[in-house]
Amino acid sequence: MKRIMFKRLLSLALVLTIIVSMVVVSVSSYSAEASNAEPTKNEYQVVSPVPSGSSIEPIEQPPRLSTLQGKKIALVGGSFSASVTHAVIRDLLEENFGCITYYMTDEIGKSGTFNPNSVSDKSKEFQKNIKAYGIDAVISGNCGCGICTVKETGNGLAAEYAGIPAVVVGAEAFVPQIESTGFNRGVPVVRTAAYPGAFANDTTEEQQRKAREVLYPQIVTALTTQLTQEEADRIAGAVGGVNYDDIVFTGSHERCQQFYEVYEMSDGLTIVPPTRDKVDYYMQYTTYAATDIVNMRNGEVQDVPPANKKIYAYQVAVNAIMAGCPPEYMPLCIAITRCFANGNFYKSLASTHGWTPYVLVSGPIARQLGFSYKDGMINKEANKLLGRFVSLAMLNLAGYKIKENRMGTFGYMLPFAFAEDEQACINIGWNPYHVEKGYDLNTSVITCGSTLTWGNPVDIGDNTPSDKALQLLSWDVTEKQQNGLGNTNPREARMIMLTKDAAAKIAQADGCNSKTNLKNKLIDTARRPLWMRTYAHYWANTGSKIHLNTTFDQHYNDIKRGVSTENVERDYVAQTPAPEWLRGVVPFETIDTTQTIEANTTGFVITGGDKTNQFQIMPGGDCCSFNVNLPRNWDSLVANEGYSPIANYNLTQ
């Protein structure tokens, strides 16, 4: 208790210090006493790591309804027992107000994730239908996980953009994410109805009671009370607009740490104070001017969820400095920031499942700057510093805040970086990862992805035959699934790390002489029994309570015949020989199995050195890659830092 009070008093003292500092700076126009050029005074004038300009203009929201009497209400969504709570709310609206309700009908459909800068056909169809039906208000739900919240909030956002008021139902812990999702996508106020506790923890009877006694009154109020400026201000926060290079604080090294911590611009670790002079120096190492927008593609600004900011190269430099990266990492940091605008990378990062971002550095830049692919690689200095940049970039450039819009139940590991032993690939006849993706061997490339697991490798004995090594790999692919026990897409993306010896052993197996052939081999051999897949989806599903609506055998047969499940268009099921590792366990020669791997979402990287004979499978999100663009005078720039010319690090095949 004393520690909490001390922290609050410290925060208050710091805020007062900041206010005084701002006044001093504005009056004296950067006093020479606090010059960046005088480090002996241990006082720094620092700039902001957070972009101020949004890529999405806020809309003027439609007025709330004066009454619900006789109104047409659409109840949409479907996550986390919405079929239970929506039914109660529908009945109460009809009974108390004579509403005409449309309850998750196929005709109206749903929008799902809504992006106002690139409205999907699904969102457009939803907006068209709610207008055609003359819908007066939309109720969407239920939000009970990080990714589901974005989807269900999307229904409400699509309605607001169509001029129809909406309310979004969510568990209490996800209300901040609902509000920030709306604010960052141009809807200043998303009205919510907060469900006490967690949907999945309650019985159907308890869900019905809470829908009747808690959700329903909130929904009526949300739809019939006009929006206020106070609500908008609360959600937006007291964030004043600043120019990209404004001095935002002046103080000692310790006070700078506290400033960034209090204003949620630090990940809690010590930062290097980002001064104007230092940022200007770092900018020399890029092909960008300070105010060039990094998240541009084909002349258009690309959204970087969840904050959807226009990210200047200047702010990339600020975050690189804060992370402790040297200036020569700037081209890598720029490429990483571009990856943040790619849906294959960002789509899973808000989830309650702990996706941890990682960076693969490929090509000659990895060797020139000393990124490690040897044992203990992610703990090497270069690898750690680049991972730290990702941590700060997620917070400051993308806008992820823990338990506001990044909802990992148990939290997240720190991001990490690594490189590939590309010469080892060439020696065994495999292409390096970036070459598999279509880049030239000596092109420098950044790849960003995410993983749900770490540090659980499989050992291959020195005398293990190559075909058995392949079976071990196939078995582990089926074990390393996405989400709880693999209840969602069994073919979700994986990055597979192999030490040099493990790769050489597997490459000797029949049909594995290239990474492409190995992927095709695994499609046939890495098969999961359909019974296990069904059991996971039936019982470990995130909140849908499938067992209340169908029997296990019926669900098994539904999946077998290709019915879609959550986030999975269909399973690829076939009658196959029982996997080798299950012989003696299942009493059948052939069983129903489902495919667990796809070629285009599976990557292999030779890394981890040559001291062990291991592989490690990292299931998680898909990856995206970008060229690392170097300034024309790169060699002379890095010569000042002690590096040889980059051409010295080229390889030949």
Protein Blocks (a to p, Z undefined) as FASTA:
>chain_A
ZZmmmmmmmmmmmmmmmmmmmmmmmmnnopaklgfklmmnopacdddfbdfbdfbdcddd
ddddfbfghpacddehjeghllmmmmmmmmmmmmmnopacdehifklopnbjadfklccf
klmmmmmmmmmnopabdcddddfbfklmmmmmmmmmmmmmnopacdddddfklmmmmmmm
mmmnopabacddddehjfklpcfklmmmmmmmmmmmmmmmmmmcccdfklmmmmnopadc
ddfklcfbdcdfklmmmmmmmnopaghiacddddfklmmmmmmmpcbdfklcfkbgehia
cdddfklpacdfklmmmmmmmnopafklmmmmmmmmmmmmpmklmmmmmpmbdcdcdddd
edjklmmnopafbehklmpmklmmmmmmmmmmmmmmnopaehklpccfnbpadddddddd
fklmmmnopacfklmnopafklccddddddfbehiacdddfklcfklmmmmmmmmmmmmc
ghjhhlacfkbccdddddfklmmmmmmpghilbfklmmmmmmmmmccdfklmmmmmmmmp
ghjommlmbcfklmmmmmmnopacehiabacdddddddfklgokaccfbdcdddfbdfkl
cccddehijmbccddddeddddddddddddfklmmmmmmnopacfklmpccZZ
